Amino acid sequence: MKAIIDLLPLAIGLETGSELLQPLAIAAIGGYLIALPLLLVILASLLYFLKLEKKI
């Protein structure tokens, strides 16, 4: 989450020379926002199914 906060000024375009790196910052923020919840859902469901198989 800190990386998203650190990339916000660059994505908004507040810094000098940010016109070149603005698309990269926006893509990185989008990747973080998509990957983090997706990883948590996949990991939690994987662990749930693995524990379910051990009980049977």
Buried (B, 14 or more C-beta within 10 A) or exposed (E): EEEBEEBEEBBEEEEEEBEEBBEEBBEBBEEEEEEEEEEEEEEEEEEEEEEEEEEE
